Amino acid sequence: MPVRLDAIDRRILRALQRDGRIQNNELAAEVGLSPSPCLRRVRLLEEAGVIERYVAVLDGARIGVGLTVFARVWFKTQDAEQTQKFAEIVRQFPEVVECYLTTGDCDALLRIVTADLNTYWRFQADHLTRIPSVQSVKTDVPMETLKRSFELPIP
């Protein structure tokens, strides 16, 4: 169930999405509060699970994982046990940075990061296609990133 947010909560969340390391004094000034009430609101948003965690966004190319691919996965069967086993295995692969069960053409959509196409091909052959519930995998390789954001739209 969504948490009820007021205008100040929304401003806090927008600011924190832009810069999770913003100092509380700076955040308070930006959203129009004094530091203590601002910090209290941030803590309440954290306790409510609205703010899950704080992370650093890395440049994959600078650390040797500059290739992003999208793998569409079809299962042999779609029963709950096989789907659960697939999820457990996929969660173990650091290369899989996002995984969604889907409706429509495929059963799962994965965003995978690796060093290059050859490294991905080895990952697919050695790991992804060896998951017992996987029937087939089709890979889409993006040619250019037009937008990449981690900020959610806050109504």
Helices and strands as residue ranges (DSSP letters): H 7-18, H 24-31, H 35-47, G 60-63, E 67-75, H 80-90, E 96-101, E 108-114, H 117-126, G 128-130, E 134-140
